[in-house]
Amino acid sequence: MRVRVFIIWMGLLGLISLQACEQNEDVLIPGNKQPDYSGVPTIKVENYVNRLFIDLLGREATDSERIRSVVSLRSGTLSFATRDSLIRRLQRDTIYREGDSSYSHAWHERMYNLLKARFLEGADEAELYLRMGNAQFAQTIARLNGDSVGVFSAQEQMDKYKNVLNSRWKYRKGQISLGEMCSFMMNNGIYDQINMNSFNFVNASFDDLFRRFPVRDEFDQAYQVIEYNKPGTVFGRVCTNKNEYCRSLTESVEFYEAQIRWAFYILLQREASTPEVLNLLSPYRNSGDFKNVQLAILKTDEYAQFQ
């Protein structure tokens, strides 16, 4: 049984609209200097490097990577700019690296596996291919029996598993967004089996994406879409089927907020404050780049534990 953690989504839309009306300006504070990090022990710097590799690439740094990264950070006096450079390299560097193909490749694999764990209880590739093969076999039988409905249904199931499998490289190539990948993770037979029946599916989709249950009106609208394929309004959009429902959830403002909160939770093991969410929400919605959300968290002293 999965343990679900719930939070109440805070009403940020009014605050967001107010913030959007304000101009963003850099505020210069006279005499404001970067803290002196010369007293930070080397072991803390090494731990910071190792945590970055684990959180971004899913593995520890090798000895050579750790030494090189520590030297780079030290030479830059552990400044935010130096941390920024290291984090961006781990997220985006496409140079060939033995064992990883590239840091960028490893980062995208890490995200793919995190989302599979989040939505599909870590289902491996073999299970996805097996289910796709079973659907293909069912389609062959349906064709032999002249069952056109069965042919279409089997093709639909194959496409859903294929969407999950292909999302790993489509996201890496920028062909789909992180929201679309999440949508694929929810719209397939494995997710259906984990969350049997429409009642559980609606509640699970809200919980997995937003870490909360739907309110009554949200549930009623979503349920008629999932159970009966009847039009329902979900986050201001009319949906008539499960695919449209999943896309509506993952293209909503609340999805971007929830991703920010998720990042704080997995990287800092705490909830994000309202100001922290507001500070990142508008830039994240505009760019759609989750890497920037991670970057903002990973270069802080709180994460690095330099203070």
C-alpha positions as CSV (number, residue, x, y, z in Angstrom):
1,M,0.0,0.0,0.0
2,R,1.4,3.3,-0.9
3,V,1.7,6.0,1.7
4,R,0.4,9.3,0.4
5,V,1.3,12.7,1.9
6,F,-1.2,15.4,1.5
7,I,-0.9,19.2,1.6
8,I,-3.5,21.8,1.0
9,W,-2.8,23.7,-2.3
10,M,-2.5,27.4,-1.3
11,G,-4.5,29.9,-3.2
12,L,-1.7,31.5,-5.1
13,L,-3.5,32.7,-8.3
14,G,-4.3,36.1,-6.8
15,L,-0.8,36.6,-5.6
16,I,0.7,35.4,-8.9
17,S,-1.4,37.9,-10.8
18,L,-0.3,40.7,-8.5
19,Q,3.3,39.7,-8.9
20,A,3.0,39.6,-12.6
21,C,2.1,43.3,-12.6
22,E,5.3,44.2,-10.8
23,Q,8.5,44.7,-12.7
24,N,11.4,42.5,-11.6
25,E,14.4,44.6,-10.7
26,D,17.8,43.8,-9.3
27,V,18.1,45.4,-5.9
28,L,21.7,46.6,-5.1
29,I,22.4,46.8,-1.4
30,P,25.5,48.8,-0.5
31,G,28.1,46.9,1.4
32,N,26.3,43.6,0.7
33,K,29.2,41.1,0.2
34,Q,29.3,37.4,-0.4
35,P,29.9,35.5,2.8
36,D,33.5,34.2,3.5
37,Y,33.5,30.5,2.7
38,S,37.2,30.0,3.3
39,G,36.5,28.3,6.6
40,V,34.3,25.6,5.1
41,P,35.9,22.2,5.6
42,T,36.9,20.2,2.5
43,I,34.8,17.3,3.7
44,K,31.7,19.6,3.4
45,V,32.7,20.6,-0.1
46,E,33.2,16.9,-1.1
47,N,29.8,16.0,0.4
48,Y,28.2,18.8,-1.6
49,V,29.7,17.5,-4.8
50,N,28.7,14.0,-4.1
51,R,25.1,15.0,-3.2
52,L,24.9,16.9,-6.5
53,F,25.9,13.8,-8.5
54,I,23.4,11.6,-6.6
55,D,20.5,14.0,-6.9
56,L,21.2,15.0,-10.6
57,L,22.7,11.8,-12.1
58,G,21.6,9.1,-9.7
59,R,25.1,8.1,-8.8
60,E,28.1,9.1,-6.7
61,A,30.9,11.1,-8.2
62,T,34.1,9.1,-9.1
63,D,37.3,10.0,-7.4
64,S,38.5,12.1,-10.3
65,E,35.1,13.9,-10.7
66,R,35.0,14.7,-7.0
67,I,38.6,16.0,-6.9
68,R,38.1,18.1,-10.1
69,S,34.9,19.5,-8.9
70,V,36.2,20.4,-5.4
71,V,39.2,22.2,-6.9
72,S,36.9,24.1,-9.2
73,L,34.6,25.2,-6.4
74,R,37.5,26.1,-4.2
75,S,39.2,28.2,-6.9
76,G,36.0,30.1,-7.3
77,T,35.8,30.6,-3.5
78,L,32.6,28.5,-3.4
79,S,30.7,31.4,-4.9
80,F,27.2,31.0,-6.2
81,A,28.5,31.5,-9.8
82,T,30.9,28.6,-9.4
83,R,28.2,26.4,-8.0
84,D,25.9,27.5,-10.8
85,S,28.5,26.4,-13.3
86,L,29.0,22.9,-11.8
87,I,25.2,22.3,-11.6
88,R,24.6,23.4,-15.1
89,R,27.4,21.1,-16.4
90,L,25.9,18.1,-14.6
91,Q,22.4,18.9,-16.1
92,R,23.4,19.9,-19.6
93,D,26.9,18.8,-20.6
94,T,26.7,16.6,-23.8
95,I,30.4,15.6,-23.9
96,Y,30.8,11.9,-23.9
97,R,31.4,10.4,-20.5
98,E,32.2,6.7,-20.0
99,G,29.3,5.0,-18.3
100,D,26.9,7.9,-18.7
101,S,27.1,8.6,-22.4
102,S,27.0,12.3,-21.2
103,Y,25.9,14.1,-18.1
104,S,22.9,15.4,-20.0
105,H,21.9,11.9,-20.9
106,A,22.3,10.7,-17.3
107,W,20.2,13.6,-16.0
108,H,17.3,12.8,-18.3
109,E,17.5,9.1,-17.4
110,R,17.4,10.1,-13.7
111,M,14.3,12.2,-14.3
112,Y,12.6,9.3,-16.3
113,N,13.3,6.9,-13.5
114,L,12.1,9.3,-10.8
115,L,8.8,9.7,-12.6
116,K,8.4,6.0,-13.1
117,A,8.9,5.6,-9.4
118,R,6.5,8.4,-8.6
119,F,3.7,7.2,-10.9
120,L,4.3,3.5,-11.8
121,E,5.9,2.2,-8.6
122,G,9.2,1.8,-10.5
123,A,7.9,-0.5,-13.3
124,D,10.9,-1.7,-15.3
125,E,11.3,-1.6,-19.1
126,A,10.7,-5.3,-19.3
127,E,7.2,-5.0,-17.9
128,L,6.4,-2.2,-20.3
129,Y,7.6,-4.2,-23.3
130,L,5.8,-7.3,-22.1
131,R,2.5,-5.4,-21.8
132,M,3.0,-3.8,-25.2
133,G,3.7,-7.3,-26.7
134,N,0.5,-8.7,-25.1
135,A,-1.5,-5.8,-26.6
136,Q,0.1,-6.6,-30.0
137,F,-0.9,-10.2,-29.7
138,A,-4.4,-9.3,-28.8
139,Q,-4.6,-7.0,-31.8
140,T,-3.5,-9.9,-34.1
141,I,-6.2,-12.2,-32.6
142,A,-8.8,-9.4,-33.1
143,R,-7.8,-9.0,-36.7
144,L,-8.2,-12.7,-37.3
145,N,-11.7,-12.6,-35.8
146,G,-12.7,-9.5,-37.7
147,D,-13.1,-7.5,-34.5
148,S,-12.4,-3.9,-35.5
149,V,-13.2,-2.6,-32.1
150,G,-10.7,-5.0,-30.5
151,V,-8.0,-4.0,-33.1
152,F,-8.5,-0.3,-32.2
153,S,-8.5,-1.0,-28.5
154,A,-5.3,-3.0,-28.6
155,Q,-3.6,-0.3,-30.8
156,E,-4.6,2.3,-28.2
157,Q,-3.0,0.2,-25.4
158,M,0.2,-0.3,-27.4
159,D,0.5,3.5,-28.1
160,K,0.1,4.3,-24.4
161,Y,3.0,2.0,-23.4
162,K,5.0,3.3,-26.3
163,N,4.5,6.8,-25.1
164,V,6.0,6.0,-21.8
165,L,9.0,4.2,-23.3
166,N,9.6,6.9,-25.9
167,S,9.2,9.7,-23.4
168,R,12.8,9.1,-22.1
169,W,14.4,10.3,-25.4
170,K,11.7,12.7,-26.5
171,Y,12.1,14.7,-23.3
172,R,15.8,14.7,-23.8
173,K,15.5,16.0,-27.3
174,G,13.0,18.7,-26.2
175,Q,10.1,17.1,-28.2
176,I,7.9,16.9,-25.2
177,S,7.6,18.8,-21.9
178,L,8.0,17.3,-18.4
179,G,4.2,17.8,-18.1
180,E,3.6,15.6,-21.1
181,M,5.9,12.9,-19.7
182,C,3.9,12.9,-16.5
183,S,0.7,12.7,-18.5
184,F,2.0,9.6,-20.3
185,M,3.0,8.1,-16.9
186,M,-0.7,8.3,-15.8
187,N,-2.4,7.3,-19.0
188,N,-1.5,3.6,-19.4
189,G,-2.6,0.1,-18.1
190,I,0.0,-0.1,-15.4
191,Y,-1.2,3.1,-13.7
192,D,-4.8,1.9,-14.2
193,Q,-3.9,-1.4,-12.5
194,I,-2.2,0.4,-9.5
195,N,-5.2,2.7,-9.1
196,M,-8.2,0.4,-10.0
197,N,-11.5,2.0,-11.0
198,S,-12.3,5.6,-11.8
199,F,-12.8,6.7,-8.2
200,N,-9.2,5.7,-7.3
201,F,-7.8,6.9,-10.6
202,V,-9.1,10.5,-10.0
203,N,-7.9,10.6,-6.5
204,A,-4.5,9.1,-7.3
205,S,-3.9,11.5,-10.2
206,F,-4.5,14.5,-8.0
207,D,-2.4,13.0,-5.2
208,D,0.5,12.0,-7.4
209,L,0.6,15.3,-9.2
210,F,-0.4,17.8,-6.5
211,R,-0.1,15.8,-3.3
212,R,-3.7,16.5,-2.4
213,F,-7.2,15.1,-3.0
214,P,-9.6,16.8,-5.4
215,V,-12.3,19.0,-3.8
216,R,-15.9,17.8,-4.4
217,D,-16.5,19.8,-7.6
218,E,-13.2,18.8,-9.1
219,F,-13.9,15.1,-8.3
220,D,-17.4,15.2,-9.8
221,Q,-16.2,16.8,-13.0
222,A,-13.2,14.5,-13.4
223,Y,-15.2,11.4,-12.5
224,Q,-17.7,11.8,-15.3
225,V,-14.8,12.3,-17.8
226,I,-13.0,9.1,-16.7
227,E,-16.0,6.9,-16.0
228,Y,-18.4,7.9,-18.7
229,N,-16.3,9.9,-21.3
230,K,-18.7,12.8,-20.7
231,P,-17.6,16.4,-21.0
232,G,-16.3,17.8,-17.8
233,T,-14.4,21.0,-16.9
234,V,-11.0,20.3,-15.3
235,F,-8.8,23.3,-14.4
236,G,-10.8,25.5,-16.7
237,R,-10.6,23.2,-19.7
238,V,-13.4,20.9,-21.1
239,C,-12.3,17.3,-21.3
240,T,-14.1,14.3,-22.8
241,N,-11.6,11.4,-22.3
242,K,-8.7,10.3,-20.1
243,N,-6.0,11.7,-22.4
244,E,-7.5,15.2,-22.4
245,Y,-8.0,14.9,-18.6
246,C,-4.3,14.0,-18.0
247,R,-3.2,16.8,-20.3
248,S,-5.4,19.3,-18.5
249,L,-3.9,18.4,-15.2
250,T,-0.3,18.6,-16.4
251,E,-0.7,21.9,-18.2
252,S,-2.4,23.7,-15.3
253,V,-0.8,26.4,-13.1
254,E,-1.1,24.1,-10.2
255,F,1.1,21.5,-11.9
256,Y,4.0,24.0,-12.1
257,E,3.5,24.9,-8.5
258,A,3.4,21.2,-7.5
259,Q,6.6,20.5,-9.4
260,I,8.4,23.3,-7.5
261,R,7.1,21.9,-4.2
262,W,8.2,18.4,-5.3
263,A,11.7,19.6,-6.0
264,F,12.0,21.2,-2.6
265,Y,10.7,18.0,-1.0
266,I,13.1,15.6,-2.7
267,L,16.2,17.9,-2.5
268,L,15.7,19.6,0.9
269,Q,13.3,17.2,2.6
270,R,11.0,20.1,3.5
271,E,8.0,21.9,2.1
272,A,8.6,25.1,0.1
273,S,7.4,28.3,1.6
274,T,4.8,30.5,-0.4
275,P,7.5,33.2,-1.2
276,E,9.8,30.4,-2.5
277,V,7.1,29.1,-4.8
278,L,6.1,32.5,-6.0
279,N,9.8,33.4,-6.8
280,L,10.1,30.4,-9.1
281,L,6.6,29.9,-10.5
282,S,6.5,32.6,-13.1
283,P,10.0,31.9,-14.6
284,Y,9.2,28.1,-14.6
285,R,5.9,28.6,-16.4
286,N,7.5,30.8,-19.0
287,S,10.5,28.5,-19.7
288,G,9.0,25.1,-18.9
289,D,12.6,24.1,-17.9
290,F,12.6,22.1,-14.6
291,K,16.4,22.3,-14.6
292,N,16.2,25.9,-13.5
293,V,14.0,25.0,-10.5
294,Q,16.6,22.5,-9.4
295,L,19.4,25.0,-10.0
296,A,17.8,27.6,-7.8
297,I,17.6,25.1,-4.9
298,L,20.9,23.3,-5.4
299,K,23.2,26.3,-5.3
300,T,21.8,27.6,-2.0
301,D,23.8,27.4,1.3
302,E,20.9,25.4,2.8
303,Y,21.5,22.6,0.3
304,A,25.3,22.9,0.3
305,Q,25.3,23.1,4.1
306,F,28.1,25.7,3.9
307,Q,26.6,27.8,6.7
